[in-house]
Amino acid sequence: MKNKSGMLKCEICGWGFCGNYSSVNAHHIKPVSAGGENKDDNLILLCPNHHAIAHFISHTHKGKYSGPSSKQELIDETILYEKSPELLKSKHQRNMTSLLGKMFFSL
């Protein structure tokens, strides 16, 4: 996403990247390792802070992805985490507990 001056910007907060393309973080909504593709609807530009949150709310285990399924869902969950980290943390813990339970019982 670009702003009016043509600078790249975070698609969540609008933080601009002043021509320093090394600080641009393109994030795959569904990781390539889990079958995600390098297409516009699976990519989002994020500032370093929102990129870190995106990785916190998404996880992949043995090629199975659990996390946001669309750009809008990723944006919504990132904003939710910023406002109430304990809500998203509890959701993340429930997902991990469920995943670990499935792994244990599948042995």
N, C-alpha and C positions, 0 to 999 in steps of 0.2 A: 504494500500500500504506500502511496506517495501523498505528501501534502501539496498545497498549492504551489510551493516553490520547487517542486520536483524532488524534495528530499524524502528518503525512505523514513517510515515512522512505525512505531509499535501500534499494532491493530487494537490494542486494549486501551492504552493510556495516551497514545498520540505522541509519545516522546520521539523527537526527531533525531535522525542520524546525520550528522553534519559532514557527509562525504567520507566518513571513516567507515568503509565497508567491512572492516574487520570486526566492528562491534554489532553488526546486523546479525540477529539470531533467527534463522529460518527454522521453524519447528514443524516436524511431521505430526499431525494430529493422531493418525494411526501409524505407528512405526513401520518402516520398511521391513524390519525383521519379522513383523506380524502380518505382512501382506499389504501394507500401505504403499501407495504409489507417490511418485514425484509429480503430482498434479496440483494445480491451483487450489482445488477444493480440499486437498489434504495438507496444505501448507499454510502457515501463518507467520508473519513477521512479528517478533517480540523483542522488547528491551531485555537486558540481562535479568532484571528482577522477575518479570513475568515469565521468562523462559524457565527460570529455576522453579517457579510455582507450577508451571505446566508439567515439568518432570515429576514433581511431587504428587500431583493428582492423577498421573497416568502410570501404569506399570504393565510390564509384559513378563510372562513366565513361560518358558518352553514354547515360544511362538504364540501363546494365547494372550491377547490384549484385553485389558480391562481399564477403561477410562472414557473420556469424552469421545463421542462418535461424530461430532460435527464441529465446525469452527465456532458456531454460536454457543454450543454447549461448553466448549473449552473456555470461551470468554466469560460465560455466566459462572462457571465453577471457579475461575480465577478471581473474579470480583467477589464471589461469596467467600472465598478463602481470605481475601484481604480484609473483608469486613468482620468475619467470624471464623478465625482459624480453627477453633475448637470443633465447629460443626463439620468442616471438611476433614479434619484429622480423624474424627470418630467414624466418618464414612470410609475413609481410607483404611482404618483399622478393621472395620467390618469386612471390607473386601479382602484384605490380607488374611484374616482369620478364616474366611470362607475358602480362599484359595489354598491355604495351608491344610485345611481339613480335607479338601479334595485330593491333595497330593498324598496325605497320610493314608487315606482309605483306598487309594489306587495302587498302593505298593503290593 
